[in-house]
Amino acid sequence: MCISTELLTHRSLLLAIAGLWAMTYAGEPAQAAPAESITVPHVTVTYKGVPKSHAEAVGRTLSAAREAYANEFALALPETIRCSIECGEGIPTRLYTDGNDRVFLSIPSPDKLLRPTRSGTFVLYGMCHELGHVAMYRVLQERDWMSGAAAEGWAHYAGSVVVDRLFAQQGKGLWAIDPYDFNADGTARLDRQLAGKPSDIDRAAGLWRELGAIVGSKEWTNVFKDWQLVKAGDSRAASPADASKALLEALTKSRPDKQDKLKQWWAKAGPLFVEARPASAFASQTIDRKRLEGRPMVLSDDDGTSDGKRSIAGGGHAKRFAAPGGGEWYLTAVSVFGSRYGPPQAPAGATFEIGLCDAEMKPIVVWKQPQALFPRGEAKWVRVAVPPTRVPPGEKGFHVCLQFRPTATQGVFMHFDSSNAKQDEHASFTAIPGQAGELFAAGEWMIRAEIERPKSADALGGK
């Protein structure tokens, strides 16, 4: 959810705000030491480089928007929202949330907080938009099936409605630093976008609005809970058709009296909302661990010493391996040199994914594991056993992908080794299952794969 300075024009601002957050942390999450802070009901704003009045405008907007989400949608936001504002020459214009309880705004000049016709940025709308993400993600945590257009479309729709409510309640005075008719930035703008040449995000926003009209504006928590129970995104190898069917069934099961309308709505929304992630043609094949030789081979190219670490939001860490020789080999465990940052205890429900993918990064199978496996602070090797699963043979090999979905305040640092890196044999990427990603040029991720062969049949009939 980053805003790029070059994109901050009136028509493209939505896409700028809606861009998926893809930030990389090279060390402990950077947190500017703001000079001052202000507190309004349920919101704390720390700020540096802007006048107190500007920070107060942001704080009041977040506070009012938090209340509006509860009143309009019956969606609960955190007890306290923490916002950081950093302003200074050369600082890029960005607005994003960690998906939990923090909002981050960086701007090169205080003028970027003026009305859109003067600044080119819709900051008031943007704050309402970002809280839409937080409101959804607090309930719908298992959403791998959801497309970027659907996620951003929800925040666009919900944020637009909240903008309308804030204007109706407080008028121009809410944005006291430069009062203006921000009502035009709400659903009126969404209507104009839908009437013109709507983007996929615009279309998704319109579809969310249609769903709200069917189920009721106070039903969103239950809709997200129903989809959370489905866990349609547990495996990226699951077909979009299967995920779509499961999501529709969950939606209609709780609302049998609206079944026909929901089916008609899903016929339009499903193809846009459910992201297609092509699975590998190499089918998942498991074996009983007792049928393996019990002599694991560890595939590794690191020297055991870290030369750096990364935490990647919006992406993951992928490593290519190749099983030796012919015959069948099964992945039995993955070892990772990493460390967790954030609270002393990993947040309840915080997980990461280990994906076994083919040479083209298409998923064969994905396993979820608790982030609590990683120690907080000092990095250590963490070995995770997985169900013995056959890996693709041949020189092209296979990939092991890890995705932690970190935020600025909690996640896992993946360490890398640069001493043995060879550009012509480079095997590390920033990628997730289903996406090719990019070469990680700084070194090789400290990921090791354990593989084993099945027992050979005894010539005398034994096993």
TAWO-V305698 format. One record per residue. N is the residue number from 1. PSI is psi in degrees with one decimal (NA if undefined). Layout:
[[N,PSI] [N,PSI]]
This chain:
[[1,55.1] [2,150.2] [3,128.4] [4,135.2] [5,-42.0] [6,-23.1] [7,-2.8] [8,63.3] [9,166.5] [10,-42.8] [11,-35.1] [12,2.1] [13,-37.9] [14,-45.3] [15,-33.4] [16,-48.3] [17,-34.9] [18,-6.6] [19,137.0] [20,138.9] [21,122.7] [22,69.0] [23,146.5] [24,127.5] [25,124.4] [26,-9.2] [27,-152.3] [28,140.1] [29,127.3] [30,126.7] [31,111.2] [32,146.0] [33,90.3] [34,148.6] [35,-29.7] [36,168.4] [37,154.4] [38,156.2] [39,130.4] [40,171.2] [41,117.4] [42,13.0] [43,135.0] [44,129.5] [45,122.1] [46,138.4] [47,152.6] [48,124.3] [49,-1.0] [50,154.7] [51,156.6] [52,-36.1] [53,-35.2] [54,-42.7] [55,-37.7] [56,-38.1] [57,-43.2] [58,-45.4] [59,-44.8] [60,-37.5] [61,-45.9] [62,-40.1] [63,-45.7] [64,-38.0] [65,-39.4] [66,-45.5] [67,-37.7] [68,-37.3] [69,-36.8] [70,-42.8] [71,-41.0] [72,-36.5] [73,-3.9] [74,36.9] [75,124.9] [76,130.2] [77,167.8] [78,153.2] [79,-39.3] [80,127.3] [81,131.0] [82,122.7] [83,136.4] [84,130.8] [85,124.4] [86,127.0] [87,133.6] [88,156.0] [89,132.4] [90,-9.1] [91,131.1] [92,155.3] [93,113.7] [94,147.5] [95,123.4] [96,165.7] [97,156.3] [98,3.9] [99,0.8] [100,-77.7] [101,13.5] [102,142.2] [103,132.7] [104,129.1] [105,125.4] [106,138.1] [107,150.4] [108,-19.0] [109,147.0] [110,-21.7] [111,-20.4] [112,-9.5] [113,3.3] [114,175.1] [115,153.8] [116,-36.9] [117,-17.6] [118,-32.1] [119,-24.6] [120,4.4] [121,142.3] [122,69.7] [123,-41.6] [124,-48.8] [125,-41.9] [126,-39.1] [127,-43.4] [128,-38.4] [129,-49.0] [130,-37.6] [131,-23.2] [132,-41.1] [133,-46.9] [134,-43.9] [135,-42.1] [136,-48.8] [137,-24.4] [138,-25.0] [139,-50.8] [140,84.3] [141,-29.6] [142,94.2] [143,31.7] [144,-23.4] [145,-19.4] [146,132.7] [147,160.5] [148,-35.9] [149,-39.5] [150,-45.1] [151,-46.7] [152,-32.1] [153,-38.8] [154,-49.3] [155,-33.6] [156,-47.5] [157,-54.6] [158,-43.2] [159,-36.4] [160,-42.1] [161,-43.0] [162,-38.3] [163,-45.0] [164,-44.9] [165,-39.3] [166,-38.9] [167,-39.6] [168,-33.9] [169,-39.8] [170,-14.2] [171,-163.6] [172,-26.6] [173,-16.7] [174,-40.9] [175,70.3] [176,-23.2] [177,-22.7] [178,72.8] [179,134.3] [180,169.0] [181,77.8] [182,-1.3] [183,-27.8] [184,-14.4] [185,-0.3] [186,-131.3] [187,-20.6] [188,-39.3] [189,-38.6] [190,-41.8] [191,-41.6] [192,-40.0] [193,-42.2] [194,-28.8] [195,-16.3] [196,-119.2] [197,83.2] [198,140.9] [199,173.9] [200,-35.5] [201,-43.6] [202,-46.3] [203,-42.2] [204,-40.0] [205,-42.7] [206,-36.2] [207,-38.1] [208,-39.9] [209,-40.4] [210,-41.0] [211,-40.2] [212,-36.7] [213,-28.7] [214,-49.1] [215,-21.3] [216,143.2] [217,-17.7] [218,11.0] [219,1.7] [220,-40.1] [221,-42.6] [222,-37.7] [223,-48.1] [224,-35.3] [225,-40.9] [226,-43.8] [227,-31.4] [228,-39.8] [229,-27.7] [230,-39.0] [231,47.8] [232,-17.2] [233,13.3] [234,-33.4] [235,123.6] [236,-13.4] [237,-10.9] [238,141.9] [239,147.0] [240,-34.3] [241,-42.1] [242,-42.8] [243,-43.8] [244,-42.7] [245,-44.5] [246,-39.2] [247,-41.8] [248,-42.0] [249,-40.8] [250,-36.0] [251,-40.9] [252,-27.9] [253,-39.1] [254,-7.1] [255,60.4] [256,-29.0] [257,-13.2] [258,18.2] [259,-47.3] [260,-44.2] [261,-38.7] [262,-37.7] [263,-41.3] [264,-39.9] [265,-44.3] [266,-28.1] [267,-31.1] [268,-40.8] [269,-37.1] [270,-51.3] [271,-27.7] [272,-33.3] [273,-35.2] [274,118.9] [275,130.8] [276,119.5] [277,97.7] [278,126.7] [279,162.0] [280,147.2] [281,-15.3] [282,104.7] [283,147.9] [284,128.8] [285,120.3] [286,169.5] [287,148.4] [288,131.6] [289,-29.5] [290,-19.5] [291,1.9] [292,160.3] [293,-25.7] [294,17.6] [295,78.9] [296,145.2] [297,129.3] [298,120.6] [299,120.5] [300,149.6] [301,12.9] [302,162.8] [303,8.9] [304,-2.4] [305,128.6] [306,139.2] [307,7.0] [308,173.9] [309,155.8] [310,147.4] [311,120.0] [312,116.4] [313,137.3] [314,8.3] [315,-163.4] [316,-173.4] [317,120.6] [318,141.4] [319,134.1] [320,137.4] [321,163.6] [322,130.6] [323,140.0] [324,148.9] [325,-162.1] [326,-166.4] [327,-175.4] [328,136.1] [329,144.2] [330,132.1] [331,125.7] [332,-22.2] [333,156.3] [334,131.0] [335,137.3] [336,133.4] [337,107.6] [338,177.6] [339,148.6] [340,142.3] [341,157.3] [342,-147.9] [343,158.8] [344,-40.2] [345,135.6] [346,137.9] [347,142.3] [348,131.1] [349,-3.4] [350,121.2] [351,170.3] [352,166.7] [353,140.4] [354,120.4] [355,132.9] [356,118.9] [357,160.2] [358,-170.6] [359,-22.8] [360,12.4] [361,15.7] [362,134.1] [363,136.6] [364,-46.6] [365,151.9] [366,133.0] [367,139.6] [368,142.3] [369,154.5] [370,138.0] [371,-19.3] [372,-14.1] [373,-26.1] [374,136.2] [375,151.5] [376,132.0] [377,-111.8] [378,135.2] [379,145.1] [380,162.4] [381,128.6] [382,117.6] [383,127.3] [384,114.3] [385,141.0] [386,158.5] [387,127.8] [388,116.5] [389,131.0] [390,139.5] [391,151.8] [392,137.2] [393,172.2] [394,170.4] [395,-31.6] [396,-26.1] [397,-151.5] [398,169.3] [399,145.6] [400,122.5] [401,135.6] [402,133.0] [403,124.0] [404,-15.9] [405,58.7] [406,161.5] [407,-178.2] [408,-17.7] [409,-9.4] [410,146.1] [411,-159.7] [412,133.4] [413,126.7] [414,128.7] [415,156.7] [416,158.8] [417,122.9] [418,-6.4] [419,-30.2] [420,9.5] [421,130.2] [422,117.4] [423,-34.4] [424,-11.7] [425,19.4] [426,133.5] [427,6.6] [428,142.2] [429,157.9] [430,104.8] [431,164.5] [432,160.8] [433,129.1] [434,-6.8] [435,131.9] [436,-38.9] [437,-165.5] [438,154.0] [439,135.2] [440,99.7] [441,-15.3] [442,-18.6] [443,-159.6] [444,130.3] [445,141.6] [446,72.8] [447,132.9] [448,142.3] [449,132.5] [450,127.3] [451,152.1] [452,157.7] [453,154.7] [454,156.2] [455,141.5] [456,147.7] [457,135.6] [458,129.7] [459,-23.2] [460,8.4] [461,-7.6] [462,172.2] [463,NA]]
